[in-house]
Amino acid sequence: MLGAEDVDRAVGFWAAVLGYDPVRFENSANDFTILVPPSKEGTRVAVQRSETPVQEAPRVHLDLVVDSADEQAAAVERLVGLGGEVVEWDYSGEDPDFIVLADPEGNRFCVVNARV
């Protein structure tokens, strides 16, 4: 589940990132929405309103995994174009295989190059 202050904004961003379709529960008290793969098969992602502050270093976050440095660069460029933001990360060490981003709500996630 992804928590968000602005569920519509979060749903729009993550639906575009994943290529998933939103299924909204109109009578939900917390704007509960599920993002569903177009094939209707596979893992779904839930989004709902949350008043919990964004954590700078969350214990659980999404890793979007790609297969090359070029694919990683293209993914980061696309995600920034969708409203994401690259986040400076002091914990990366030298030459990390991941790039940390924040979604429009400030939730952190990574684009990981699996070939490193």
Beta strands, then each sheet from edge to edge (+ up, - down):
strand 1: 2-4
strand 2: 21-24
strand 3: 33-36
strand 4: 45-49
strand 5: 62-66
strand 6: 85-86
strand 7: 98-102
strand 8: 108-113
sheet 1: 1+ 4+ 3- 2+
sheet 2: 5+ 8+ 7- 6+
end
